[in-house]
């Protein structure tokens, strides 16, 4: 359930930012692509099990 919330909420927030005209669609799409990549990189670098 938490995983679903953590996936759905960012998309809803991103969509609302475009609908309200606060950000350009390219800004939102770029952040939706780059954020998971950066999070994965930081996770891999800071993983204590490694």
ModelCIF file with pLDDT and N, C-alpha, C, O atoms, coordinates in Angstrom:
data_MODEL
#
_entry.id   MODEL 
#
_entity.id                         1 
_entity.type                       polymer 
_entity.pdbx_number_of_molecules   1 
#
_entity_poly.entity_id                      1 
_entity_poly.type                           'polypeptide(L)' 
_entity_poly.nstd_linkage                   no 
_entity_poly.nstd_monomer                   no 
_entity_poly.pdbx_seq_one_letter_code       
;(UNK)(UNK)(UNK)(UNK)(UNK)(UNK)(UNK)(UNK)(UNK)(UNK)(UNK)(UNK)(UNK)(UNK)(UNK)(UNK)
(UNK)(UNK)(UNK)(UNK)(UNK)(UNK)(UNK)(UNK)(UNK)(UNK)(UNK)(UNK)(UNK)(UNK)(UNK)(UNK)
(UNK)(UNK)(UNK)(UNK)(UNK)(UNK)(UNK)(UNK)(UNK)(UNK)(UNK)(UNK)(UNK)(UNK)(UNK)(UNK)
(UNK)(UNK)
;
_entity_poly.pdbx_seq_one_letter_code_can   XXXXXXXXXXXXXXXXXXXXXXXXXXXXXXXXXXXXXXXXXXXXXXXXXX 
_entity_poly.pdbx_strand_id                 A 
#
loop_
_entity_poly_seq.entity_id 
_entity_poly_seq.num 
_entity_poly_seq.mon_id 
_entity_poly_seq.hetero 
1 1  UNK n 
1 2  UNK n 
1 3  UNK n 
1 4  UNK n 
1 5  UNK n 
1 6  UNK n 
1 7  UNK n 
1 8  UNK n 
1 9  UNK n 
1 10 UNK n 
1 11 UNK n 
1 12 UNK n 
1 13 UNK n 
1 14 UNK n 
1 15 UNK n 
1 16 UNK n 
1 17 UNK n 
1 18 UNK n 
1 19 UNK n 
1 20 UNK n 
1 21 UNK n 
1 22 UNK n 
1 23 UNK n 
1 24 UNK n 
1 25 UNK n 
1 26 UNK n 
1 27 UNK n 
1 28 UNK n 
1 29 UNK n 
1 30 UNK n 
1 31 UNK n 
1 32 UNK n 
1 33 UNK n 
1 34 UNK n 
1 35 UNK n 
1 36 UNK n 
1 37 UNK n 
1 38 UNK n 
1 39 UNK n 
1 40 UNK n 
1 41 UNK n 
1 42 UNK n 
1 43 UNK n 
1 44 UNK n 
1 45 UNK n 
1 46 UNK n 
1 47 UNK n 
1 48 UNK n 
1 49 UNK n 
1 50 UNK n 
#
_struct_asym.id          A 
_struct_asym.entity_id   1 
#
loop_
_ma_qa_metric.id 
_ma_qa_metric.mode 
_ma_qa_metric.name 
_ma_qa_metric.software_group_id 
_ma_qa_metric.type 
1 global pLDDT . pLDDT 
2 local  pLDDT . pLDDT 
#
_ma_qa_metric_global.metric_id      1 
_ma_qa_metric_global.metric_value   90.52 
_ma_qa_metric_global.model_id       1 
_ma_qa_metric_global.ordinal_id     1 
#
loop_
_ma_qa_metric_local.label_asym_id 
_ma_qa_metric_local.label_comp_id 
_ma_qa_metric_local.label_seq_id 
_ma_qa_metric_local.metric_id 
_ma_qa_metric_local.metric_value 
_ma_qa_metric_local.model_id 
_ma_qa_metric_local.ordinal_id 
A UNK 1  2 85.00 1 1  
A UNK 2  2 85.00 1 2  
A UNK 3  2 83.00 1 3  
A UNK 4  2 88.00 1 4  
A UNK 5  2 89.00 1 5  
A UNK 6  2 86.00 1 6  
A UNK 7  2 86.00 1 7  
A UNK 8  2 93.00 1 8  
A UNK 9  2 92.00 1 9  
A UNK 10 2 89.00 1 10 
A UNK 11 2 91.00 1 11 
A UNK 12 2 94.00 1 12 
A UNK 13 2 93.00 1 13 
A UNK 14 2 93.00 1 14 
A UNK 15 2 94.00 1 15 
A UNK 16 2 95.00 1 16 
A UNK 17 2 94.00 1 17 
A UNK 18 2 95.00 1 18 
A UNK 19 2 95.00 1 19 
A UNK 20 2 95.00 1 20 
A UNK 21 2 94.00 1 21 
A UNK 22 2 94.00 1 22 
A UNK 23 2 93.00 1 23 
A UNK 24 2 95.00 1 24 
A UNK 25 2 94.00 1 25 
A UNK 26 2 95.00 1 26 
A UNK 27 2 94.00 1 27 
A UNK 28 2 94.00 1 28 
A UNK 29 2 93.00 1 29 
A UNK 30 2 94.00 1 30 
A UNK 31 2 92.00 1 31 
A UNK 32 2 90.00 1 32 
A UNK 33 2 92.00 1 33 
A UNK 34 2 94.00 1 34 
A UNK 35 2 91.00 1 35 
A UNK 36 2 90.00 1 36 
A UNK 37 2 94.00 1 37 
A UNK 38 2 94.00 1 38 
A UNK 39 2 90.00 1 39 
A UNK 40 2 91.00 1 40 
A UNK 41 2 93.00 1 41 
A UNK 42 2 92.00 1 42 
A UNK 43 2 90.00 1 43 
A UNK 44 2 91.00 1 44 
A UNK 45 2 92.00 1 45 
A UNK 46 2 92.00 1 46 
A UNK 47 2 84.00 1 47 
A UNK 48 2 75.00 1 48 
A UNK 49 2 77.00 1 49 
A UNK 50 2 67.00 1 50 
#
loop_
_atom_site.group_PDB 
_atom_site.id 
_atom_site.type_symbol 
_atom_site.label_atom_id 
_atom_site.label_alt_id 
_atom_site.label_comp_id 
_atom_site.label_asym_id 
_atom_site.label_entity_id 
_atom_site.label_seq_id 
_atom_site.pdbx_PDB_ins_code 
_atom_site.Cartn_x 
_atom_site.Cartn_y 
_atom_site.Cartn_z 
_atom_site.occupancy 
_atom_site.B_iso_or_equiv 
_atom_site.pdbx_formal_charge 
_atom_site.auth_seq_id 
_atom_site.auth_comp_id 
_atom_site.auth_asym_id 
_atom_site.auth_atom_id 
_atom_site.pdbx_PDB_model_num 
ATOM 1   N N  . UNK A 1 1  ? 0.815  -1.190 0.000   1.00 85.00 ? 1  UNK A N  1 
ATOM 2   C CA . UNK A 1 1  ? 0.000  0.000  0.000   1.00 85.00 ? 1  UNK A CA 1 
ATOM 3   C C  . UNK A 1 1  ? 0.861  1.258  0.000   1.00 85.00 ? 1  UNK A C  1 
ATOM 4   O O  . UNK A 1 1  ? 0.574  2.209  -0.727  1.00 85.00 ? 1  UNK A O  1 
ATOM 5   N N  . UNK A 1 2  ? 1.920  1.266  0.816   1.00 85.00 ? 2  UNK A N  1 
ATOM 6   C CA . UNK A 1 2  ? 2.799  2.426  0.873   1.00 85.00 ? 2  UNK A CA 1 
ATOM 7   C C  . UNK A 1 2  ? 3.499  2.656  -0.470  1.00 85.00 ? 2  UNK A C  1 
ATOM 8   O O  . UNK A 1 2  ? 3.694  3.796  -0.892  1.00 85.00 ? 2  UNK A O  1 
ATOM 9   N N  . UNK A 1 3  ? 3.868  1.577  -1.124  1.00 83.00 ? 3  UNK A N  1 
ATOM 10  C CA . UNK A 1 3  ? 4.516  1.696  -2.434  1.00 83.00 ? 3  UNK A CA 1 
ATOM 11  C C  . UNK A 1 3  ? 3.588  2.359  -3.443  1.00 83.00 ? 3  UNK A C  1 
ATOM 12  O O  . UNK A 1 3  ? 4.020  3.201  -4.230  1.00 83.00 ? 3  UNK A O  1 
ATOM 13  N N  . UNK A 1 4  ? 2.331  1.987  -3.421  1.00 88.00 ? 4  UNK A N  1 
ATOM 14  C CA . UNK A 1 4  ? 1.360  2.579  -4.340  1.00 88.00 ? 4  UNK A CA 1 
ATOM 15  C C  . UNK A 1 4  ? 1.238  4.078  -4.072  1.00 88.00 ? 4  UNK A C  1 
ATOM 16  O O  . UNK A 1 4  ? 1.196  4.879  -5.007  1.00 88.00 ? 4  UNK A O  1 
ATOM 17  N N  . UNK A 1 5  ? 1.182  4.447  -2.815  1.00 89.00 ? 5  UNK A N  1 
ATOM 18  C CA . UNK A 1 5  ? 1.079  5.859  -2.456  1.00 89.00 ? 5  UNK A CA 1 
ATOM 19  C C  . UNK A 1 5  ? 2.330  6.614  -2.893  1.00 89.00 ? 5  UNK A C  1 
ATOM 20  O O  . UNK A 1 5  ? 2.239  7.723  -3.418  1.00 89.00 ? 5  UNK A O  1 
ATOM 21  N N  . UNK A 1 6  ? 3.500  6.011  -2.675  1.00 86.00 ? 6  UNK A N  1 
ATOM 22  C CA . UNK A 1 6  ? 4.750  6.674  -3.032  1.00 86.00 ? 6  UNK A CA 1 
ATOM 23  C C  . UNK A 1 6  ? 4.952  6.782  -4.542  1.00 86.00 ? 6  UNK A C  1 
ATOM 24  O O  . UNK A 1 6  ? 5.782  7.569  -4.999  1.00 86.00 ? 6  UNK A O  1 
ATOM 25  N N  . UNK A 1 7  ? 4.215  6.014  -5.306  1.00 86.00 ? 7  UNK A N  1 
ATOM 26  C CA . UNK A 1 7  ? 4.290  6.113  -6.762  1.00 86.00 ? 7  UNK A CA 1 
ATOM 27  C C  . UNK A 1 7  ? 3.206  7.038  -7.307  1.00 86.00 ? 7  UNK A C  1 
ATOM 28  O O  . UNK A 1 7  ? 3.469  7.823  -8.218  1.00 86.00 ? 7  UNK A O  1 
ATOM 29  N N  . UNK A 1 8  ? 2.010  6.959  -6.773  1.00 93.00 ? 8  UNK A N  1 
ATOM 30  C CA . UNK A 1 8  ? 0.877  7.721  -7.294  1.00 93.00 ? 8  UNK A CA 1 
ATOM 31  C C  . UNK A 1 8  ? 0.971  9.212  -6.929  1.00 93.00 ? 8  UNK A C  1 
ATOM 32  O O  . UNK A 1 8  ? 0.725  10.066 -7.781  1.00 93.00 ? 8  UNK A O  1 
ATOM 33  N N  . UNK A 1 9  ? 1.317  9.527  -5.703  1.00 92.00 ? 9  UNK A N  1 
ATOM 34  C CA . UNK A 1 9  ? 1.311  10.916 -5.237  1.00 92.00 ? 9  UNK A CA 1 
ATOM 35  C C  . UNK A 1 9  ? 2.223  11.820 -6.076  1.00 92.00 ? 9  UNK A C  1 
ATOM 36  O O  . UNK A 1 9  ? 1.784  12.902 -6.464  1.00 92.00 ? 9  UNK A O  1 
ATOM 37  N N  . UNK A 1 10 ? 3.458  11.435 -6.373  1.00 89.00 ? 10 UNK A N  1 
ATOM 38  C CA . UNK A 1 10 ? 4.283  12.323 -7.203  1.00 89.00 ? 10 UNK A CA 1 
ATOM 39  C C  . UNK A 1 10 ? 3.676  12.603 -8.585  1.00 89.00 ? 10 UNK A C  1 
ATOM 40  O O  . UNK A 1 10 ? 3.796  13.716 -9.096  1.00 89.00 ? 10 UNK A O  1 
ATOM 41  N N  . UNK A 1 11 ? 3.039  11.618 -9.181  1.00 91.00 ? 11 UNK A N  1 
ATOM 42  C CA . UNK A 1 11 ? 2.413  11.840 -10.482 1.00 91.00 ? 11 UNK A CA 1 
ATOM 43  C C  . UNK A 1 11 ? 1.218  12.791 -10.368 1.00 91.00 ? 11 UNK A C  1 
ATOM 44  O O  . UNK A 1 11 ? 1.007  13.628 -11.245 1.00 91.00 ? 11 UNK A O  1 
ATOM 45  N N  . UNK A 1 12 ? 0.449  12.667 -9.309  1.00 94.00 ? 12 UNK A N  1 
ATOM 46  C CA . UNK A 1 12 ? -0.694 13.563 -9.108  1.00 94.00 ? 12 UNK A CA 1 
ATOM 47  C C  . UNK A 1 12 ? -0.202 14.993 -8.871  1.00 94.00 ? 12 UNK A C  1 
ATOM 48  O O  . UNK A 1 12 ? -0.754 15.942 -9.426  1.00 94.00 ? 12 UNK A O  1 
ATOM 49  N N  . UNK A 1 13 ? 0.823  15.139 -8.058  1.00 93.00 ? 13 UNK A N  1 
ATOM 50  C CA . UNK A 1 13 ? 1.376  16.465 -7.796  1.00 93.00 ? 13 UNK A CA 1 
ATOM 51  C C  . UNK A 1 13 ? 1.957  17.061 -9.081  1.00 93.00 ? 13 UNK A C  1 
ATOM 52  O O  . UNK A 1 13 ? 1.745  18.238 -9.371  1.00 93.00 ? 13 UNK A O  1 
ATOM 53  N N  . UNK A 1 14 ? 2.683  16.256 -9.842  1.00 93.00 ? 14 UNK A N  1 
ATOM 54  C CA . UNK A 1 14 ? 3.261  16.733 -11.099 1.00 93.00 ? 14 UNK A CA 1 
ATOM 55  C C  . UNK A 1 14 ? 2.168  17.173 -12.068 1.00 93.00 ? 14 UNK A C  1 
ATOM 56  O O  . UNK A 1 14 ? 2.283  18.220 -12.706 1.00 93.00 ? 14 UNK A O  1 
ATOM 57  N N  . UNK A 1 15 ? 1.131  16.391 -12.174 1.00 94.00 ? 15 UNK A N  1 
ATOM 58  C CA . UNK A 1 15 ? 0.022  16.744 -13.059 1.00 94.00 ? 15 UNK A CA 1 
ATOM 59  C C  . UNK A 1 15 ? -0.652 18.034 -12.596 1.00 94.00 ? 15 UNK A C  1 
ATOM 60  O O  . UNK A 1 15 ? -1.017 18.872 -13.421 1.00 94.00 ? 15 UNK A O  1 
ATOM 61  N N  . UNK A 1 16 ? -0.818 18.194 -11.302 1.00 95.00 ? 16 UNK A N  1 
ATOM 62  C CA . UNK A 1 16 ? -1.447 19.416 -10.796 1.00 95.00 ? 16 UNK A CA 1 
ATOM 63  C C  . UNK A 1 16 ? -0.586 20.640 -11.077 1.00 95.00 ? 16 UNK A C  1 
ATOM 64  O O  . UNK A 1 16 ? -1.121 21.717 -11.338 1.00 95.00 ? 16 UNK A O  1 
ATOM 65  N N  . UNK A 1 17 ? 0.736  20.496 -11.029 1.00 94.00 ? 17 UNK A N  1 
ATOM 66  C CA . UNK A 1 17 ? 1.626  21.632 -11.317 1.00 94.00 ? 17 UNK A CA 1 
ATOM 67  C C  . UNK A 1 17 ? 1.463  22.089 -12.763 1.00 94.00 ? 17 UNK A C  1 
ATOM 68  O O  . UNK A 1 17 ? 1.514  23.285 -13.046 1.00 94.00 ? 17 UNK A O  1 
ATOM 69  N N  . UNK A 1 18 ? 1.268  21.145 -13.673 1.00 95.00 ? 18 UNK A N  1 
ATOM 70  C CA . UNK A 1 18 ? 1.074  21.496 -15.084 1.00 95.00 ? 18 UNK A CA 1 
ATOM 71  C C  . UNK A 1 18 ? -0.315 22.101 -15.281 1.00 95.00 ? 18 UNK A C  1 
ATOM 72  O O  . UNK A 1 18 ? -0.461 23.099 -15.986 1.00 95.00 ? 18 UNK A O  1 
ATOM 73  N N  . UNK A 1 19 ? -1.318 21.512 -14.670 1.00 95.00 ? 19 UNK A N  1 
ATOM 74  C CA . UNK A 1 19 ? -2.695 21.997 -14.834 1.00 95.00 ? 19 UNK A CA 1 
ATOM 75  C C  . UNK A 1 19 ? -2.837 23.420 -14.308 1.00 95.00 ? 19 UNK A C  1 
ATOM 76  O O  . UNK A 1 19 ? -3.497 24.246 -14.939 1.00 95.00 ? 19 UNK A O  1 
ATOM 77  N N  . UNK A 1 20 ? -2.228 23.720 -13.161 1.00 95.00 ? 20 UNK A N  1 
ATOM 78  C CA . UNK A 1 20 ? -2.329 25.059 -12.585 1.00 95.00 ? 20 UNK A CA 1 
ATOM 79  C C  . UNK A 1 20 ? -1.394 26.059 -13.263 1.00 95.00 ? 20 UNK A C  1 
ATOM 80  O O  . UNK A 1 20 ? -1.441 27.253 -12.965 1.00 95.00 ? 20 UNK A O  1 
ATOM 81  N N  . UNK A 1 21 ? -0.548 25.580 -14.170 1.00 94.00 ? 21 UNK A N  1 
ATOM 82  C CA . UNK A 1 21 ? 0.325  26.478 -14.911 1.00 94.00 ? 21 UNK A CA 1 
ATOM 83  C C  . UNK A 1 21 ? 1.532  26.957 -14.137 1.00 94.00 ? 21 UNK A C  1 
ATOM 84  O O  . UNK A 1 21 ? 2.125  27.978 -14.487 1.00 94.00 ? 21 UNK A O  1 
ATOM 85  N N  . UNK A 1 22 ? 1.905  26.246 -13.100 1.00 94.00 ? 22 UNK A N  1 
ATOM 86  C CA . UNK A 1 22 ? 3.048  26.643 -12.282 1.00 94.00 ? 22 UNK A CA 1 
ATOM 87  C C  . UNK A 1 22 ? 4.355  26.230 -12.952 1.00 94.00 ? 22 UNK A C  1 
ATOM 88  O O  . UNK A 1 22 ? 5.366  26.919 -12.814 1.00 94.00 ? 22 UNK A O  1 
ATOM 89  N N  . UNK A 1 23 ? 4.342  25.118 -13.672 1.00 93.00 ? 23 UNK A N  1 
ATOM 90  C CA . UNK A 1 23 ? 5.531  24.619 -14.358 1.00 93.00 ? 23 UNK A CA 1 
ATOM 91  C C  . UNK A 1 23 ? 5.179  24.236 -15.786 1.00 93.00 ? 23 UNK A C  1 
ATOM 92  O O  . UNK A 1 23 ? 4.029  23.935 -16.103 1.00 93.00 ? 23 UNK A O  1 
ATOM 93  N N  . UNK A 1 24 ? 6.196  24.254 -16.639 1.00 95.00 ? 24 UNK A N  1 
ATOM 94  C CA . UNK A 1 24 ? 6.038  23.768 -18.003 1.00 95.00 ? 24 UNK A CA 1 
ATOM 95  C C  . UNK A 1 24 ? 6.017  22.242 -17.981 1.00 95.00 ? 24 UNK A C  1 
ATOM 96  O O  . UNK A 1 24 ? 6.628  21.626 -17.108 1.00 95.00 ? 24 UNK A O  1 
ATOM 97  N N  . UNK A 1 25 ? 5.319  21.629 -18.933 1.00 94.00 ? 25 UNK A N  1 
ATOM 98  C CA . UNK A 1 25 ? 5.288  20.161 -18.983 1.00 94.00 ? 25 UNK A CA 1 
ATOM 99  C C  . UNK A 1 25 ? 6.678  19.539 -19.114 1.00 94.00 ? 25 UNK A C  1 
ATOM 100 O O  . UNK A 1 25 ? 6.929  18.466 -18.566 1.00 94.00 ? 25 UNK A O  1 
ATOM 101 N N  . UNK A 1 26 ? 7.581  20.205 -19.837 1.00 95.00 ? 26 UNK A N  1 
ATOM 102 C CA . UNK A 1 26 ? 8.935  19.649 -19.973 1.00 95.00 ? 26 UNK A CA 1 
ATOM 103 C C  . UNK A 1 26 ? 9.666  19.631 -18.636 1.00 95.00 ? 26 UNK A C  1 
ATOM 104 O O  . UNK A 1 26 ? 10.431 18.705 -18.365 1.00 95.00 ? 26 UNK A O  1 
ATOM 105 N N  . UNK A 1 27 ? 9.443  20.636 -17.800 1.00 94.00 ? 27 UNK A N  1 
ATOM 106 C CA . UNK A 1 27 ? 10.058 20.651 -16.469 1.00 94.00 ? 27 UNK A CA 1 
ATOM 107 C C  . UNK A 1 27 ? 9.581  19.465 -15.639 1.00 94.00 ? 27 UNK A C  1 
ATOM 108 O O  . UNK A 1 27 ? 10.370 18.788 -14.980 1.00 94.00 ? 27 UNK A O  1 
ATOM 109 N N  . UNK A 1 28 ? 8.288  19.232 -15.687 1.00 94.00 ? 28 UNK A N  1 
ATOM 110 C CA . UNK A 1 28 ? 7.697  18.153 -14.893 1.00 94.00 ? 28 UNK A CA 1 
ATOM 111 C C  . UNK A 1 28 ? 8.161  16.791 -15.408 1.00 94.00 ? 28 UNK A C  1 
ATOM 112 O O  . UNK A 1 28 ? 8.522  15.919 -14.618 1.00 94.00 ? 28 UNK A O  1 
ATOM 113 N N  . UNK A 1 29 ? 8.153  16.608 -16.714 1.00 93.00 ? 29 UNK A N  1 
ATOM 114 C CA . UNK A 1 29 ? 8.589  15.322 -17.284 1.00 93.00 ? 29 UNK A CA 1 
ATOM 115 C C  . UNK A 1 29 ? 10.060 15.056 -16.988 1.00 93.00 ? 29 UNK A C  1 
ATOM 116 O O  . UNK A 1 29 ? 10.442 13.927 -16.679 1.00 93.00 ? 29 UNK A O  1 
ATOM 117 N N  . UNK A 1 30 ? 10.880 16.088 -17.083 1.00 94.00 ? 30 UNK A N  1 
ATOM 118 C CA . UNK A 1 30 ? 12.298 15.927 -16.781 1.00 94.00 ? 30 UNK A CA 1 
ATOM 119 C C  . UNK A 1 30 ? 12.508 15.519 -15.330 1.00 94.00 ? 30 UNK A C  1 
ATOM 120 O O  . UNK A 1 30 ? 13.324 14.644 -15.041 1.00 94.00 ? 30 UNK A O  1 
ATOM 121 N N  . UNK A 1 31 ? 11.781 16.143 -14.426 1.00 92.00 ? 31 UNK A N  1 
ATOM 122 C CA . UNK A 1 31 ? 11.945 15.790 -13.014 1.00 92.00 ? 31 UNK A CA 1 
ATOM 123 C C  . UNK A 1 31 ? 11.419 14.393 -12.718 1.00 92.00 ? 31 UNK A C  1 
ATOM 124 O O  . UNK A 1 31 ? 11.961 13.692 -11.864 1.00 92.00 ? 31 UNK A O  1 
ATOM 125 N N  . UNK A 1 32 ? 10.359 13.985 -13.425 1.00 90.00 ? 32 UNK A N  1 
ATOM 126 C CA . UNK A 1 32 ? 9.831  12.635 -13.209 1.00 90.00 ? 32 UNK A CA 1 
ATOM 127 C C  . UNK A 1 32 ? 10.782 11.559 -13.733 1.00 90.00 ? 32 UNK A C  1 
ATOM 128 O O  . UNK A 1 32 ? 10.731 10.414 -13.283 1.00 90.00 ? 32 UNK A O  1 
ATOM 129 N N  . UNK A 1 33 ? 11.639 11.918 -14.673 1.00 92.00 ? 33 UNK A N  1 
ATOM 130 C CA . UNK A 1 33 ? 12.617 10.966 -15.198 1.00 92.00 ? 33 UNK A CA 1 
ATOM 131 C C  . UNK A 1 33 ? 13.908 11.010 -14.377 1.00 92.00 ? 33 UNK A C  1 
ATOM 132 O O  . UNK A 1 33 ? 14.445 9.966  -14.005 1.00 92.00 ? 33 UNK A O  1 
ATOM 133 N N  . UNK A 1 34 ? 14.400 12.210 -14.098 1.00 94.00 ? 34 UNK A N  1 
ATOM 134 C CA . UNK A 1 34 ? 15.690 12.340 -13.425 1.00 94.00 ? 34 UNK A CA 1 
ATOM 135 C C  . UNK A 1 34 ? 15.665 11.981 -11.943 1.00 94.00 ? 34 UNK A C  1 
ATOM 136 O O  . UNK A 1 34 ? 16.641 11.437 -11.427 1.00 94.00 ? 34 UNK A O  1 
ATOM 137 N N  . UNK A 1 35 ? 14.587 12.271 -11.263 1.00 91.00 ? 35 UNK A N  1 
ATOM 138 C CA . UNK A 1 35 ? 14.533 12.011 -9.827  1.00 91.00 ? 35 UNK A CA 1 
ATOM 139 C C  . UNK A 1 35 ? 14.717 10.529 -9.485  1.00 91.00 ? 35 UNK A C  1 
ATOM 140 O O  . UNK A 1 35 ? 15.536 10.214 -8.622  1.00 91.00 ? 35 UNK A O  1 
ATOM 141 N N  . UNK A 1 36 ? 13.991 9.610  -10.124 1.00 90.00 ? 36 UNK A N  1 
ATOM 142 C CA . UNK A 1 36 ? 14.239 8.195  -9.796  1.00 90.00 ? 36 UNK A CA 1 
ATOM 143 C C  . UNK A 1 36 ? 15.657 7.734  -10.137 1.00 90.00 ? 36 UNK A C  1 
ATOM 144 O O  . UNK A 1 36 ? 16.230 6.903  -9.432  1.00 90.00 ? 36 UNK A O  1 
ATOM 145 N N  . UNK A 1 37 ? 16.215 8.270  -11.207 1.00 94.00 ? 37 UNK A N  1 
ATOM 146 C CA . UNK A 1 37 ? 17.591 7.907  -11.578 1.00 94.00 ? 37 UNK A CA 1 
ATOM 147 C C  . UNK A 1 37 ? 18.567 8.387  -10.505 1.00 94.00 ? 37 UNK A C  1 
ATOM 148 O O  . UNK A 1 37 ? 19.451 7.639  -10.088 1.00 94.00 ? 37 UNK A O  1 
ATOM 149 N N  . UNK A 1 38 ? 18.409 9.620  -10.065 1.00 94.00 ? 38 UNK A N  1 
ATOM 150 C CA . UNK A 1 38 ? 19.297 10.150 -9.032  1.00 94.00 ? 38 UNK A CA 1 
ATOM 151 C C  . UNK A 1 38 ? 19.115 9.427  -7.703  1.00 94.00 ? 38 UNK A C  1 
ATOM 152 O O  . UNK A 1 38 ? 20.092 9.158  -7.005  1.00 94.00 ? 38 UNK A O  1 
ATOM 153 N N  . UNK A 1 39 ? 17.884 9.114  -7.353  1.00 90.00 ? 39 UNK A N  1 
ATOM 154 C CA . UNK A 1 39 ? 17.632 8.372  -6.114  1.00 90.00 ? 39 UNK A CA 1 
ATOM 155 C C  . UNK A 1 39 ? 18.284 6.999  -6.174  1.00 90.00 ? 39 UNK A C  1 
ATOM 156 O O  . UNK A 1 39 ? 18.873 6.549  -5.192  1.00 90.00 ? 39 UNK A O  1 
ATOM 157 N N  . UNK A 1 40 ? 18.185 6.341  -7.298  1.00 91.00 ? 40 UNK A N  1 
ATOM 158 C CA . UNK A 1 40 ? 18.812 5.026  -7.468  1.00 91.00 ? 40 UNK A CA 1 
ATOM 159 C C  . UNK A 1 40 ? 20.327 5.135  -7.337  1.00 91.00 ? 40 UNK A C  1 
ATOM 160 O O  . UNK A 1 40 ? 20.950 4.293  -6.690  1.00 91.00 ? 40 UNK A O  1 
ATOM 161 N N  . UNK A 1 41 ? 20.930 6.163  -7.943  1.00 93.00 ? 41 UNK A N  1 
ATOM 162 C CA . UNK A 1 41 ? 22.381 6.348  -7.860  1.00 93.00 ? 41 UNK A CA 1 
ATOM 163 C C  . UNK A 1 41 ? 22.832 6.585  -6.426  1.00 93.00 ? 41 UNK A C  1 
ATOM 164 O O  . UNK A 1 41 ? 23.817 6.001  -5.976  1.00 93.00 ? 41 UNK A O  1 
ATOM 165 N N  . UNK A 1 42 ? 22.114 7.439  -5.710  1.00 92.00 ? 42 UNK A N  1 
ATOM 166 C CA . UNK A 1 42 ? 22.471 7.706  -4.315  1.00 92.00 ? 42 UNK A CA 1 
ATOM 167 C C  . UNK A 1 42 ? 22.290 6.449  -3.471  1.00 92.00 ? 42 UNK A C  1 
ATOM 168 O O  . UNK A 1 42 ? 23.112 6.159  -2.602  1.00 92.00 ? 42 UNK A O  1 
ATOM 169 N N  . UNK A 1 43 ? 21.227 5.709  -3.722  1.00 90.00 ? 43 UNK A N  1 
ATOM 170 C CA . UNK A 1 43 ? 21.002 4.463  -2.990  1.00 90.00 ? 43 UNK A CA 1 
ATOM 171 C C  . UNK A 1 43 ? 22.148 3.485  -3.226  1.00 90.00 ? 43 UNK A C  1 
ATOM 172 O O  . UNK A 1 43 ? 22.633 2.847  -2.292  1.00 90.00 ? 43 UNK A O  1 
ATOM 173 N N  . UNK A 1 44 ? 22.575 3.373  -4.478  1.00 91.00 ? 44 UNK A N  1 
ATOM 174 C CA . UNK A 1 44 ? 23.662 2.451  -4.794  1.00 91.00 ? 44 UNK A CA 1 
ATOM 175 C C  . UNK A 1 44 ? 24.985 2.899  -4.151  1.00 91.00 ? 44 UNK A C  1 
ATOM 176 O O  . UNK A 1 44 ? 25.778 2.065  -3.714  1.00 91.00 ? 44 UNK A O  1 
ATOM 177 N N  . UNK A 1 45 ? 25.216 4.202  -4.095  1.00 92.00 ? 45 UNK A N  1 
ATOM 178 C CA . UNK A 1 45 ? 26.457 4.715  -3.513  1.00 92.00 ? 45 UNK A CA 1 
ATOM 179 C C  . UNK A 1 45 ? 26.462 4.605  -1.993  1.00 92.00 ? 45 UNK A C  1 
ATOM 180 O O  . UNK A 1 45 ? 27.513 4.376  -1.395  1.00 92.00 ? 45 UNK A O  1 
ATOM 181 N N  . UNK A 1 46 ? 25.312 4.764  -1.367  1.00 92.00 ? 46 UNK A N  1 
ATOM 182 C CA . UNK A 1 46 ? 25.248 4.804  0.095   1.00 92.00 ? 46 UNK A CA 1 
ATOM 183 C C  . UNK A 1 46 ? 24.691 3.517  0.704   1.00 92.00 ? 46 UNK A C  1 
ATOM 184 O O  . UNK A 1 46 ? 24.401 3.482  1.900   1.00 92.00 ? 46 UNK A O  1 
ATOM 185 N N  . UNK A 1 47 ? 24.541 2.482  -0.078  1.00 84.00 ? 47 UNK A N  1 
ATOM 186 C CA . UNK A 1 47 ? 23.987 1.229  0.425   1.00 84.00 ? 47 UNK A CA 1 
ATOM 187 C C  . UNK A 1 47 ? 24.937 0.626  1.462   1.00 84.00 ? 47 UNK A C  1 
ATOM 188 O O  . UNK A 1 47 ? 26.066 0.269  1.124   1.00 84.00 ? 47 UNK A O  1 
ATOM 189 N N  . UNK A 1 48 ? 24.500 0.508  2.709   1.00 75.00 ? 48 UNK A N  1 
ATOM 190 C CA . UNK A 1 48 ? 25.379 -0.012 3.748   1.00 75.00 ? 48 UNK A CA 1 
ATOM 191 C C  . UNK A 1 48 ? 25.708 -1.496 3.596   1.00 75.00 ? 48 UNK A C  1 
ATOM 192 O O  . UNK A 1 48 ? 26.677 -1.972 4.188   1.00 75.00 ? 48 UNK A O  1 
ATOM 193 N N  . UNK A 1 49 ? 24.936 -2.221 2.831   1.00 77.00 ? 49 UNK A N  1 
ATOM 194 C CA . UNK A 1 49 ? 25.180 -3.654 2.661   1.00 77.00 ? 49 UNK A CA 1 
ATOM 195 C C  . UNK A 1 49 ? 26.336 -3.934 1.712   1.00 77.00 ? 49 UNK A C  1 
ATOM 196 O O  . UNK A 1 49 ? 26.799 -5.071 1.628   1.00 77.00 ? 49 UNK A O  1 
ATOM 197 N N  . UNK A 1 50 ? 26.796 -2.945 1.016   1.00 67.00 ? 50 UNK A N  1 
ATOM 198 C CA . UNK A 1 50 ? 27.881 -3.147 0.040   1.00 67.00 ? 50 UNK A CA 1 
ATOM 199 C C  . UNK A 1 50 ? 29.215 -3.081 0.679   1.00 67.00 ? 50 UNK A C  1 
ATOM 200 O O  . UNK A 1 50 ? 30.232 -3.229 0.002   1.00 67.00 ? 50 UNK A O  1 
#
